[in-house]
Amino acid sequence: MKKNILILMLVLAFFASGCVNENAQAPQTSPATETESVTDNKSSAAEPADQENSTAEPDKVSDYDISKVDDYMISIEEQSDIIKTSLEQDALTQSDMNSKSQELYELWDNALNYLWSELKRILPEEEFLELQDEQLVWITEKEAAQKEAGSEVEGGSLYPLVVNGRGAAITEERVYEFYEILKQSV
């Protein structure tokens, strides 16, 4: 029992510390097809209202409107903060915490997929192919980190919370990496 409480306290501390890059701006999400998806999570999220879901490259990178992505990132951060605050402060059942942690993970996963599609639109093909190779390595490392995080509570009711929490944190970091690449490319 003490071990479970300790693990729960560590998970909550993990969420409380957050992984938000305070210099970045955040949120909302975009559906991605399985062939465009950069992660193993196939769920989708809301796309910015005026953003086309097109993989066609703009005529010029200089014509790219980064403000839409900035607004999107702000929205994602706001949504993430709401979920994290609920996990930290609300009286939730274990099932509710597991569900909220899954929601948080999916939020960041969908943001990752949205930024991936934007990078695909504006990066030169060679740069995008390099990023694609890096992403395959990142996915393997993320999955291994999630598995390791959940190994101590495997089979227990905390397992989804721990694994989702680790996946959300790693994915959130990657979202900010993609966001920086995107901002530097326009």
Long-range contacts (C-beta under 8 A, 24 or more apart in sequence): 4-153, 4-156, 4-158, 7-152, 7-153, 7-158, 7-162, 8-158, 8-161, 11-158, 11-161, 11-162, 11-165, 12-87, 12-88, 14-165, 14-169, 15-84, 15-87, 15-88, 15-165, 16-84, 16-88, 18-84, 19-168, 19-169, 19-172, 19-173, 20-77, 20-80, 20-81, 20-172, 21-173, 21-176, 24-73, 24-77, 24-176, 24-179, 24-180, 25-70, 25-71, 25-73, 25-74, 25-77, 26-72, 26-73, 26-74, 26-75, 26-76, 26-77, 26-78, 26-80, 26-111, 27-72, 27-73, 27-74, 27-75, 27-76, 27-77, 27-78, 27-79, 27-80, 27-107, 27-111, 28-71, 28-72, 28-75, 28-76, 28-79, 28-114, 29-72, 29-76, 29-107, 29-110, 29-111, 29-113, 29-114, 30-72, 30-110, 30-113, 30-114, 30-117, 31-110, 31-113, 32-110, 32-113, 32-114, 32-116, 32-117, 36-113, 36-116, 36-117, 36-120, 37-113, 37-116, 38-112, 38-113, 38-116, 38-135, 38-139, 39-109, 39-112, 39-113, 39-139, 39-142, 39-171, 40-139, 40-143, 41-105, 41-106, 41-109, 41-110, 43-106, 43-109, 43-110, 44-110, 44-113, 45-106, 45-107, 45-110, 45-111, 45-114, 47-114, 48-72, 48-75, 53-117, 54-121, 55-117, 55-120, 55-121, 56-121, 57-121, 57-122, 58-121, 58-122, 61-122, 61-185, 61-186, 62-186, 64-121, 64-122, 64-186, 66-182, 66-183, 66-186, 69-115, 69-118, 69-179, 69-182, 69-183, 72-111, 72-114, 73-111, 73-179, 76-107, 76-108, 76-111, 76-175, 79-107, 80-104, 80-107, 80-108, 80-172, 83-107, 94-157, 94-158, 94-161, 95-157, 97-161, 98-157, 98-160, 98-161, 98-164, 101-160, 101-161, 101-164, 101-165, 101-168, 102-160, 102-164, 104-164, 104-165, 104-168, 105-164, 105-165, 105-167, 105-168, 105-171, 107-168, 108-168, 108-171, 108-172, 108-175, 109-167, 109-171, 111-171, 111-175, 112-171, 112-174, 112-175, 112-178, 115-175, 115-178, 115-179, 115-182, 116-178, 118-182, 119-178, 119-181, 119-182, 119-185, 122-182, 122-185, 122-186, 123-181, 123-185, 131-181, 138-174, 142-167, 142-170, 142-171, 142-174, 145-170, 146-170
